[in-house]
Amino acid sequence: MTYVVIDACIKCKYQDCIEVCPVDCFYEGENMVVINTEECIDCGVCEPECPVEAIKPDTIPDAEKWVALNQEYAEMWPNIAEKGDPPADADDWADTPDKLSQLSENPAQQ
Amino acid sequence: MSVDAAQNETDFPIPTGVFAQTVTSVHHYTDRLFKFRITRPASLRFRSGEFMMIGLPNAEKPVYRAYSVASPSWDDELEFYSIKVPDGPLTEYLQKIKVGDTVLLRKKPTGTLVNDALLPGKRLWMFSTGTGIAPFASLIRDPETYEKFEEVILTFTCREVGELTYGQELVAAIKEDPLVGELAQGLKLYCTTTREDYPFMGRITDLLASGKVFDDLGVAPISPETDRGMICGSMEMLRDTKTALEGFGLTEGSNSRPDTFVVERAFVD
């Protein structure tokens, strides 16, 4: 059991989740964060913290796709244990649906 | 065999980046429930109601599980209240700990059952089943809870009467406590059982739906204007109590967006 970050995070990256994760299992890309599904302990504390509801349990209908995406990038991107600043235009993207085409595969510059 | 396993725990080095603390007391309530207290790391800060990851030094890579800190943030020890799961990866060993043993703590306390995640209100309801009472054991011993709410009601539902003991002894002790006793005189504990005979019986969600809990306590029904809620129990209980509170017009909040009720998902039964 794990939680996953879905495309609602892309270009918003508010990072309220980072503050509360007890096992620091978030990994940071240029415009999204993902969960290392092998490190997540399924505690769920991050889920209600996200202002754009980008964190979901792995019981959602298309969970498999998101588990694979989260794990793929968690293995490529650096760990993030402390919240940074969201992008300046984060709010402009908060209501945009289906942002997967906007995902940057680049790791965050930490 | 298992006693040997517990004694061998010191064969493994303490992992880096965790607190290694010493057990100061252990109390067994039933064959399924026990409480233990450990020393508190001097540098540890947490908010009453938060949980931490606990493990034992009995493997190269210890198994950690989320445990609500049952003691308040001002206490110089840490208290935990646990079930004993047969063959549970952690509790099988944890239930055998003795005074002087070492317990590991990961360093980051967190959680949603904190006063900060609730908007100001007059009355605070804490709904618990089983070991889900633990975060509330912390919060009802914290003066801040009584500074923020005029009235505090803790509901505690278990299958059997003996499983209520921890909560009953806790509340009785709080009323006598020199620090919070006076503040906590109005604290109400509402215990029910679901299996064994007891003066008050039933699932808390059924008692909320029928209004019996309000009649039994002699209080007004829940309203979003005055009432705030915190929920900690089994997955089924979380789901149903959340639905019940939403039915009263309350809305789930979080640390970043406080609202009228909060839910602990980290609870494992």
Contacts between the chains, C-beta under 8 A, distances in Angstrom:
chain1	res1	chain2	res2	distance
A	16	B	254	7.9
A	16	B	255	7.4
A	16	B	256	4.2
A	19	B	255	7.3
A	20	B	110	4.7
A	20	B	111	7.7
A	20	B	112	7.8
A	20	B	255	6.1
A	21	B	108	7.7
A	21	B	110	7.0
A	22	B	51	7.2
A	22	B	52	7.2
A	22	B	53	5.5
A	22	B	66	6.8
A	22	B	106	6.6
A	22	B	108	5.2
A	22	B	109	7.5
A	22	B	110	4.7
A	22	B	266	7.9
A	23	B	53	6.7
A	23	B	64	7.8
A	23	B	106	7.0
A	23	B	108	7.7
A	24	B	108	7.0
A	41	B	53	7.4
A	41	B	64	7.5
A	41	B	66	6.4
A	41	B	266	7.9
A	43	B	51	7.6
A	43	B	66	5.3
A	43	B	110	7.9
A	43	B	265	6.1
A	43	B	266	3.7
A	44	B	265	2.9
A	44	B	266	6.4
A	45	B	110	5.5
A	45	B	111	6.1
A	45	B	112	5.7
A	45	B	265	6.7
A	45	B	266	6.3
A	47	B	265	7.0
A	48	B	112	6.5
A	48	B	252	6.1
A	48	B	253	7.2
A	48	B	254	3.7
A	48	B	257	7.7
A	48	B	262	7.8
A	48	B	263	7.7
A	49	B	254	4.8
A	49	B	255	6.0
A	49	B	256	4.9
A	49	B	257	7.8
A	51	B	256	6.8
A	51	B	257	7.0
